Amino acid sequence: MPQVDLSRYRNPLGLRNKAGRALWGAVWLLLFRPSPFFLFGWRRFLLRLFGAKVGRGVNVYPSCRIWAPWNLEMGDYSCLSHHVECYSVAPVRIGAHAVVSQYSYLCTAGHDIADPHMKLVTAPITVGDGAWVAADVFVGPGVSIGDGAVVGARAAVFKDVPPGEVWGGNPARFIKKRPLKAEGER
């Protein structure tokens, strides 16, 4: 195995990003995380204070971890549930009426394994309007989950999920088209 000079690695995120994350970490620990379950408005306020674009009626649970709120956009009535990890090194967009269920991990960054310095690589994640990311799902960098799509529990998603489809497994694959009932139908 060749020797690698690690002294040449430079973090591309910079001091301002690090300072912002440190401040956010303190706010998350002291004001966001201990807030009572029902204070969704308070957590929306804190996220907006740190640059997140958060729509009306958004529910972000207190145990949810958001790496960089300024890279988060959430449409009206969307949800980040209990213990969701939003590793938002790059932008994360959650569409209106979309749900990311408990213990899911949205990961926008990785490392270039071909580079001897394992350079940081990032790519945005999009969860479309009305989509559902079920419990304990991993969503990788650059993935787009289409409008109305469903990703089943414990799936690992490494490529785009088309609108209106149900995917599951590791790696995630197509299962079926999402059956949608008409308004008022039981």
N, C-alpha and C positions, 0 to 999 in steps of 0.2 A: 504494500500500500504506500503511495507516494506521501511525502511529508507536505503538510499544508501550513502555510504561514498565516495564522489566525490574526496577527496584528494588523492585517490589511483590511479586515472586515469593517465596514462602516454601516451603522444603522441608518436607513434612509428616512426615518420618521422625524428626526430632529428634536431639538430641545423644547420647542413650543408644544409639540404633541406630548412629550413626556410630562411637561409641567401641567398641561390640561388633564392628562390621565391621572396624575397624582392628586390634583384638586378634586376631580370627579370621584376618585377612590375614597377620599375623605368624606365627601358629601354622601356617597352611596352608603358608606359604613355608618355614618352618624344620623343621616336624615331620611334616606331612601329605604334601606333594608329594615330598620326597626319600625317603620311606619305601619300602622294598623292595616290589616287586609283590605278594608273597605275604602281607604283613602286614595282611590285611583286618581282623582283630580290633583292631589298633592304631588304624586309621582309624575303625572303629566307636566305639571308646573316645573319640577326639578329638571326633567328631561329637556323641556323647551329652554330653560335657563342655560343649558349646556349645548344648545344648538340643534337639538333633535326637531324634526318636523313631525308633529303629532296632531292627528285629526281629532274630531269630536268623538266623545264616548269611547276612547281607546282605553283598554284595560292592560296595564302592565303590573304584574304581581311583584310584591316586595322582594321575593327571593330570586327574581330574574337578574342576571348579571349582564350588563352592557359595557363593552370594552371602551368604546368611544361614542358617546351619544350624538355628537355632531355628524356622525356617519349613518344615523338611523332616521328613516322616514316611515311613518305608520299612517295608513289611511283610516278614515272614519270607522269606528266600531270594530277595529281589529284588536288582536289580543296576543300578548306574550305571557304564557302561563307560568306556573310554579317552576322554579329552578331551570328556566331556559338560559342557555349560555349564548349570548349574541356577541361573537368575536368579530366586531365590526371594524377591522383594520381598513377595509374598503367599504363602500356604501352597502347598506342593507335596506331594501325597500319591502315593506309588508303592505299589501293592498287592502282596500276597504273590505270589511267583513271577513278578513282572513284570520285564521287561528294557528298559532304555533303552540302545540301542547307541551305539557310538562316534560322536563328532562331532555328536551331537544337541544341540539347544538348547531348553530349557524356559524360556519367557519369560513371567513373570507380571505384567509392567508395560509400560506404554506412556504416551503423552501424548495429552491431549484437544486435537486440532488445531483445534477450534472456539474454544477459549479463547485469548485473546491471550497469556497467560502459559504456554501449553502445560502446564497442570496435569497432574501425575502421576496416572495412573489404574492401579489394580491389580485383579487378579482371580485366584483360585486355579486351579491345574491339578491334575487327578486322572488317574492312569494306573491302571486297574482291575487286579484280581487276574488273573494269567496273561496279561496283555497284553504285546505286543511292539512297541516303537517302534524301527524298524530304523535303519540308519546314516544320519547326516546329516539327520535330520528336524527341522523347526522346528515347535514346538507353541506356539501363541499364548495370551495371557491368557484365562482363563475357560473353557478347553477341558477337556472330560472325555472320556477314552478309556475305553470300556466294558470290562468283564471279558472276557477272552479275545479282544479285538480285536487286529488287526495293522495297523500303519501302515507302508507300504512305504518303502524307501530314498529319500532326497531329497525326501520329501513336505513340504508346508507345510500345517499343520492349523490352521484358523481357526474351525471349528465342531465340535460334539461328534461323536464316532465311537461309534455304538451297539455294544453288546456283541456279540461273535462275528462281527464283520464285518471284511473286509479293505479298506483304503482306500489310495490312492496318488495321486501327482500334485501339481501346484501350480496352483491350490489343490487340496487333497486331496478326492477324491470316492470314492463307493462303487465297488468292483470286483466283489466277490462275498462270499458267506457263507464263513466260515472252515470248511474241512472238518476235522473232528476224528476221529482214529482211536480206537477202543476200546482200553482198557488191554491191553497185550500184543500188539496187532495191529501188523504190520510194514507 
